[in-house]
Protein backbone atom coordinates (compact mmCIF):
# COMPACT_ATOMS: atom_id res chain seq x y z
CA UNK A 1 0.00 0.00 0.00
CA UNK A 2 2.74 2.53 0.84
CA UNK A 3 5.42 3.66 -1.56
CA UNK A 4 8.81 5.07 -0.57
CA UNK A 5 9.25 8.67 -1.68
CA UNK A 6 13.02 8.41 -2.13
CA UNK A 7 13.80 10.14 1.15
CA UNK A 8 12.86 7.34 3.54
CA UNK A 9 9.23 8.41 3.97
CA UNK A 10 6.21 6.49 2.80
CA UNK A 11 3.20 7.72 0.90
CA UNK A 12 0.15 5.46 0.92
CA UNK A 13 -1.01 4.85 -2.67
CA UNK A 14 -4.59 3.65 -3.06
CA UNK A 15 -5.73 2.33 -6.44
CA UNK A 16 -9.42 3.09 -6.99
CA UNK A 17 -9.58 1.89 -10.60
CA UNK A 18 -11.84 -1.05 -9.78
CA UNK A 19 -9.24 -3.82 -9.71
CA UNK A 20 -9.92 -4.51 -6.00
CA UNK A 21 -13.24 -5.03 -4.17
CA UNK A 22 -14.85 -1.76 -3.09
CA UNK A 23 -14.86 -2.71 0.61
CA UNK A 24 -11.11 -3.42 0.47
CA UNK A 25 -10.40 -0.06 -1.18
CA UNK A 26 -12.56 1.74 1.41
CA UNK A 27 -10.63 0.05 4.24
CA UNK A 28 -7.31 0.99 2.63
CA UNK A 29 -8.42 4.63 2.36
CA UNK A 30 -9.55 4.81 5.99
CA UNK A 31 -6.44 3.02 7.29
CA UNK A 32 -4.09 5.22 5.26
CA UNK A 33 -5.84 8.43 6.31
CA UNK A 34 -5.82 7.39 9.97
CA UNK A 35 -2.16 6.32 9.89
CA UNK A 36 -0.59 8.92 7.60
CA UNK A 37 -3.13 11.75 7.51
CA UNK A 38 -3.26 11.74 3.71
CA UNK A 39 -3.25 9.38 0.71
CA UNK A 40 -2.28 9.39 -2.96
CA UNK A 41 -5.28 8.21 -4.98
CA UNK A 42 -4.30 6.25 -8.07
CA UNK A 43 -7.03 6.08 -10.68
CA UNK A 44 -6.41 4.12 -13.86
CA UNK A 45 -9.23 4.29 -16.34
CA UNK A 46 -11.98 5.85 -14.23
CA UNK A 47 -12.73 9.52 -13.86
CA UNK A 48 -13.83 11.05 -10.58
CA UNK A 49 -16.51 13.67 -11.25
CA UNK A 50 -15.43 17.22 -10.38
CA UNK A 51 -18.44 17.75 -8.08
CA UNK A 52 -17.37 14.75 -5.98
CA UNK A 53 -13.82 16.11 -5.64
CA UNK A 54 -15.13 19.58 -4.76
CA UNK A 55 -17.45 18.09 -2.15
CA UNK A 56 -14.61 16.16 -0.53
CA UNK A 57 -12.38 19.23 -0.35
CA UNK A 58 -15.24 21.21 1.19
CA UNK A 59 -15.83 18.48 3.76
CA UNK A 60 -12.15 18.34 4.72
CA UNK A 61 -11.89 22.12 5.00
CA UNK A 62 -15.03 22.46 7.13
CA UNK A 63 -14.18 19.52 9.40
CA UNK A 64 -10.68 20.79 10.05
CA UNK A 65 -11.87 24.32 10.80
CA UNK A 66 -9.74 25.81 8.02
CA UNK A 67 -12.56 28.16 7.12
CA UNK A 68 -16.11 28.83 8.17
CA UNK A 69 -19.04 28.43 5.88
VMD Tcl script that builds the backbone (N, CA, C; Angstrom):
set m [mol new atoms 207]
animate dup $m
set s [atomselect $m all]
$s set {name element resname resid chain x y z} {
  {N N UNK 1 A 0.821 -1.199 0.000}
  {CA C UNK 1 A 0.000 0.000 0.000}
  {C C UNK 1 A 0.857 1.253 0.000}
  {N N UNK 2 A 1.936 1.311 0.762}
  {CA C UNK 2 A 2.739 2.531 0.842}
  {C C UNK 2 A 3.925 2.440 -0.097}
  {N N UNK 3 A 4.296 3.573 -0.647}
  {CA C UNK 3 A 5.421 3.662 -1.564}
  {C C UNK 3 A 6.463 4.599 -0.983}
  {N N UNK 4 A 7.738 4.216 -1.059}
  {CA C UNK 4 A 8.811 5.070 -0.570}
  {C C UNK 4 A 8.962 6.271 -1.478}
  {N N UNK 5 A 9.157 7.449 -0.884}
  {CA C UNK 5 A 9.250 8.669 -1.678}
  {C C UNK 5 A 10.684 9.025 -2.050}
  {N N UNK 6 A 11.639 8.150 -1.783}
  {CA C UNK 6 A 13.021 8.406 -2.133}
  {C C UNK 6 A 13.809 9.067 -1.021}
  {N N UNK 7 A 13.136 9.502 0.031}
  {CA C UNK 7 A 13.796 10.142 1.153}
  {C C UNK 7 A 13.517 9.401 2.448}
  {N N UNK 8 A 13.110 8.152 2.358}
  {CA C UNK 8 A 12.864 7.343 3.536}
  {C C UNK 8 A 11.440 7.391 4.045}
  {N N UNK 9 A 10.621 8.333 3.553}
  {CA C UNK 9 A 9.230 8.412 3.967}
  {C C UNK 9 A 8.357 7.516 3.119}
  {N N UNK 10 A 7.138 7.316 3.568}
  {CA C UNK 10 A 6.212 6.494 2.799}
  {C C UNK 10 A 4.945 7.275 2.516}
  {N N UNK 11 A 4.454 7.116 1.312}
  {CA C UNK 11 A 3.201 7.724 0.898}
  {C C UNK 11 A 2.236 6.595 0.568}
  {N N UNK 12 A 1.101 6.514 1.247}
  {CA C UNK 12 A 0.146 5.463 0.917}
  {C C UNK 12 A -0.495 5.729 -0.445}
  {N N UNK 13 A -0.428 4.740 -1.327}
  {CA C UNK 13 A -1.006 4.851 -2.671}
  {C C UNK 13 A -2.189 3.899 -2.744}
  {N N UNK 14 A -3.368 4.449 -2.994}
  {CA C UNK 14 A -4.591 3.653 -3.059}
  {C C UNK 14 A -5.103 3.661 -4.494}
  {N N UNK 15 A -5.239 2.476 -5.070}
  {CA C UNK 15 A -5.733 2.326 -6.436}
  {C C UNK 15 A -7.246 2.171 -6.401}
  {N N UNK 16 A -7.950 3.127 -6.986}
  {CA C UNK 16 A -9.416 3.091 -6.993}
  {C C UNK 16 A -9.982 2.744 -8.368}
  {N N UNK 17 A -9.159 2.139 -9.214}
  {CA C UNK 17 A -9.582 1.890 -10.597}
  {C C UNK 17 A -10.504 0.691 -10.765}
  {N N UNK 18 A -10.894 0.057 -9.673}
  {CA C UNK 18 A -11.842 -1.048 -9.778}
  {C C UNK 18 A -11.221 -2.419 -9.856}
  {N N UNK 19 A -9.904 -2.521 -9.654}
  {CA C UNK 19 A -9.240 -3.821 -9.707}
  {C C UNK 19 A -9.349 -4.568 -8.392}
  {N N UNK 20 A -9.737 -3.892 -7.315}
  {CA C UNK 20 A -9.921 -4.511 -5.998}
  {C C UNK 20 A -11.365 -4.322 -5.560}
  {N N UNK 21 A -11.864 -5.207 -4.676}
  {CA C UNK 21 A -13.235 -5.032 -4.174}
  {C C UNK 21 A -13.401 -3.673 -3.485}
  {N N UNK 22 A -14.582 -3.090 -3.631}
  {CA C UNK 22 A -14.854 -1.759 -3.093}
  {C C UNK 22 A -14.624 -1.679 -1.579}
  {N N UNK 23 A -15.030 -2.711 -0.850}
  {CA C UNK 23 A -14.856 -2.711 0.606}
  {C C UNK 23 A -13.374 -2.698 0.984}
  {N N UNK 24 A -12.554 -3.394 0.219}
  {CA C UNK 24 A -11.112 -3.418 0.474}
  {C C UNK 24 A -10.497 -2.044 0.228}
  {N N UNK 25 A -10.903 -1.392 -0.856}
  {CA C UNK 25 A -10.395 -0.058 -1.180}
  {C C UNK 25 A -10.814 0.933 -0.096}
  {N N UNK 26 A -12.068 0.845 0.352}
  {CA C UNK 26 A -12.555 1.740 1.406}
  {C C UNK 26 A -11.737 1.561 2.678}
  {N N UNK 27 A -11.441 0.314 3.044}
  {CA C UNK 27 A -10.632 0.053 4.237}
  {C C UNK 27 A -9.225 0.611 4.070}
  {N N UNK 28 A -8.642 0.449 2.891}
  {CA C UNK 28 A -7.310 0.991 2.634}
  {C C UNK 28 A -7.291 2.511 2.781}
  {N N UNK 29 A -8.334 3.172 2.255}
  {CA C UNK 29 A -8.422 4.633 2.356}
  {C C UNK 29 A -8.512 5.090 3.813}
  {N N UNK 30 A -9.380 4.444 4.580}
  {CA C UNK 30 A -9.552 4.813 5.985}
  {C C UNK 30 A -8.274 4.535 6.773}
  {N N UNK 31 A -7.678 3.365 6.578}
  {CA C UNK 31 A -6.443 3.019 7.293}
  {C C UNK 31 A -5.305 3.983 6.960}
  {N N UNK 32 A -5.160 4.312 5.679}
  {CA C UNK 32 A -4.088 5.225 5.258}
  {C C UNK 32 A -4.314 6.624 5.829}
  {N N UNK 33 A -5.547 7.094 5.779}
  {CA C UNK 33 A -5.843 8.432 6.306}
  {C C UNK 33 A -5.610 8.482 7.810}
  {N N UNK 34 A -6.002 7.422 8.516}
  {CA C UNK 34 A -5.822 7.391 9.968}
  {C C UNK 34 A -4.350 7.279 10.353}
  {N N UNK 35 A -3.571 6.541 9.575}
  {CA C UNK 35 A -2.160 6.321 9.892}
  {C C UNK 35 A -1.274 7.470 9.430}
  {N N UNK 36 A -1.477 7.935 8.200}
  {CA C UNK 36 A -0.585 8.925 7.599}
  {C C UNK 36 A -1.175 10.333 7.543}
  {N N UNK 37 A -2.498 10.449 7.599}
  {CA C UNK 37 A -3.134 11.752 7.508}
  {C C UNK 37 A -3.437 12.187 6.086}
  {N N UNK 38 A -2.991 11.429 5.110}
  {CA C UNK 38 A -3.262 11.737 3.707}
  {C C UNK 38 A -3.015 10.484 2.873}
  {N N UNK 39 A -3.467 10.506 1.624}
  {CA C UNK 39 A -3.252 9.381 0.708}
  {C C UNK 39 A -3.016 9.926 -0.700}
  {N N UNK 40 A -2.397 9.117 -1.529}
  {CA C UNK 40 A -2.284 9.387 -2.960}
  {C C UNK 40 A -3.274 8.457 -3.633}
  {N N UNK 41 A -4.255 9.016 -4.315}
  {CA C UNK 41 A -5.275 8.212 -4.976}
  {C C UNK 41 A -4.836 7.957 -6.407}
  {N N UNK 42 A -4.684 6.675 -6.728}
  {CA C UNK 42 A -4.296 6.247 -8.071}
  {C C UNK 42 A -5.558 5.795 -8.785}
  {N N UNK 43 A -5.797 6.348 -9.957}
  {CA C UNK 43 A -7.028 6.076 -10.683}
  {C C UNK 43 A -6.689 5.776 -12.129}
  {N N UNK 44 A -6.739 4.519 -12.490}
  {CA C UNK 44 A -6.414 4.123 -13.857}
  {C C UNK 44 A -7.685 3.747 -14.599}
  {N N UNK 45 A -8.111 4.626 -15.471}
  {CA C UNK 45 A -9.235 4.287 -16.336}
  {C C UNK 45 A -10.597 4.758 -15.871}
  {N N UNK 46 A -10.697 5.339 -14.691}
  {CA C UNK 46 A -11.984 5.853 -14.230}
  {C C UNK 46 A -11.814 7.299 -13.839}
  {N N UNK 47 A -12.767 8.104 -14.228}
  {CA C UNK 47 A -12.734 9.516 -13.859}
  {C C UNK 47 A -13.555 9.738 -12.599}
  {N N UNK 48 A -13.082 10.638 -11.760}
  {CA C UNK 48 A -13.833 11.050 -10.584}
  {C C UNK 48 A -14.501 12.377 -10.952}
  {N N UNK 49 A -15.822 12.431 -10.877}
  {CA C UNK 49 A -16.513 13.671 -11.247}
  {C C UNK 49 A -16.030 14.858 -10.402}
  {N N UNK 50 A -15.931 16.015 -11.032}
  {CA C UNK 50 A -15.432 17.222 -10.378}
  {C C UNK 50 A -16.277 17.574 -9.154}
  {N N UNK 51 A -17.593 17.396 -9.226}
  {CA C UNK 51 A -18.439 17.749 -8.083}
  {C C UNK 51 A -18.148 16.871 -6.868}
  {N N UNK 52 A -17.748 15.633 -7.086}
  {CA C UNK 52 A -17.374 14.749 -5.976}
  {C C UNK 52 A -16.081 15.249 -5.334}
  {N N UNK 53 A -15.099 15.593 -6.149}
  {CA C UNK 53 A -13.816 16.106 -5.639}
  {C C UNK 53 A -14.050 17.407 -4.875}
  {N N UNK 54 A -14.837 18.317 -5.435}
  {CA C UNK 54 A -15.131 19.584 -4.761}
  {C C UNK 54 A -15.818 19.344 -3.417}
  {N N UNK 55 A -16.745 18.410 -3.389}
  {CA C UNK 55 A -17.447 18.094 -2.146}
  {C C UNK 55 A -16.521 17.539 -1.085}
  {N N UNK 56 A -15.572 16.709 -1.492}
  {CA C UNK 56 A -14.613 16.156 -0.535}
  {C C UNK 56 A -13.701 17.233 0.025}
  {N N UNK 57 A -13.222 18.128 -0.830}
  {CA C UNK 57 A -12.384 19.229 -0.351}
  {C C UNK 57 A -13.160 20.108 0.629}
  {N N UNK 58 A -14.418 20.397 0.304}
  {CA C UNK 58 A -15.242 21.213 1.190}
  {C C UNK 58 A -15.418 20.529 2.539}
  {N N UNK 59 A -15.667 19.237 2.522}
  {CA C UNK 59 A -15.834 18.477 3.757}
  {C C UNK 59 A -14.566 18.526 4.609}
  {N N UNK 60 A -13.429 18.319 4.001}
  {CA C UNK 60 A -12.155 18.342 4.722}
  {C C UNK 60 A -11.902 19.718 5.317}
  {N N UNK 61 A -12.127 20.750 4.528}
  {CA C UNK 61 A -11.886 22.118 4.998}
  {C C UNK 61 A -12.808 22.460 6.164}
  {N N UNK 62 A -14.077 22.136 6.054}
  {CA C UNK 62 A -15.028 22.458 7.126}
  {C C UNK 62 A -14.754 21.642 8.383}
  {N N UNK 63 A -14.433 20.376 8.232}
  {CA C UNK 63 A -14.180 19.520 9.403}
  {C C UNK 63 A -12.909 19.902 10.132}
  {N N UNK 64 A -11.935 20.414 9.428}
  {CA C UNK 64 A -10.681 20.788 10.051}
  {C C UNK 64 A -10.663 22.236 10.504}
  {N N UNK 65 A -11.772 22.947 10.331}
  {CA C UNK 65 A -11.870 24.317 10.797}
  {C C UNK 65 A -10.983 25.292 10.046}
  {N N UNK 66 A -10.618 24.937 8.805}
  {CA C UNK 66 A -9.744 25.812 8.020}
  {C C UNK 66 A -10.477 27.085 7.643}
  {N N UNK 67 A -11.761 26.974 7.403}
  {CA C UNK 67 A -12.557 28.164 7.123}
  {C C UNK 67 A -13.971 27.898 7.618}
  {N N UNK 68 A -14.739 28.946 7.738}
  {CA C UNK 68 A -16.109 28.828 8.172}
  {C C UNK 68 A -17.024 29.047 6.989}
  {N N UNK 69 A -18.113 28.314 6.994}
  {CA C UNK 69 A -19.041 28.428 5.879}
  {C C UNK 69 A -19.907 29.636 6.047}
}
mol reanalyze $m
mol bondsrecalc $m
mol representation Tube
mol addrep $m
